[in-house]
Amino acid sequence: MSPPPAGSASPSIRLLLVEDHDMVAEAIGLALGQTDGVEVVGRSASIAAAVADTARFKPDVVLLDRRLPDGDGISAIGRLMAAAPEARVLILTGEASASAATRVAEAGGVGLVLKSSALHELEAAVRQVAEGGVAFAPELLAGVLDRLTGRIRLAGAGLTARERETLLLLAEGASTAQISERLGVAHNTARNHIQRVLEKLGAGSKLEAVAIARREGLID
């Protein structure tokens, strides 16, 4: 492939920002929007909006918040990639663990960046994934490889989507009755969901299940 003509600029990295907190989104969008070679083509505040905007804008990179009003960002990676197969999905999170990084990799994501990262680190991660690389911290990468190769079992790997919803509600302190109401299922069904979550996480109580889930990066 021949180089671009002298003086021509490289195409900008088209980035879609998915973040529901206005101040955080504004700060990140403003900072990255002023970065050479990066164009923020849109901002979404939910998974549903992100899927629609990904299909509409066809971004090169989707910078996706881990926790959104309508669900877990990691669980939405597949939907975003179906909307734009060429898009590279980079997760933005408040806390990182090898387990969370493994879930990102298994879902087809290409990196995980802490919200506490400096701007130059975020910018570097965006450029890295746009160029076809991955952006996992070295201390997480070893754990990702161990889990992906089966050397370490990922806790909660067998949770269904409904069981993950149940786990998130447990983390919010919801009772069985509240989970039944929030999920729109019978009380006995909610209780069965909770029991399966406990069994799959190897937990003896709801509190222990939430503690294990936090430790393993299943929830923030």
Buried (B, 14 or more C-beta within 10 A) or exposed (E): EEEEEEEEEEEBBBBBBBBBBEEBBEEBBEBBEEBEEBBBBBBBBBBBBBBBBBBEBBBBBBBBBBBBEEBBBBBBBEBBBEBBEEBBBBBBBEEBBBBBBBBBBBBBBBBBBBBEBEEEBBBBBBBBBBEEEBBBBEEBBEBBBBBBEEEBEBBBBEBEEBBBBBBBBBBEEBEBEEBBEBBEBEEEBBBBBBEBBBEBBEBEEBEEBBBBBBEBBBBB
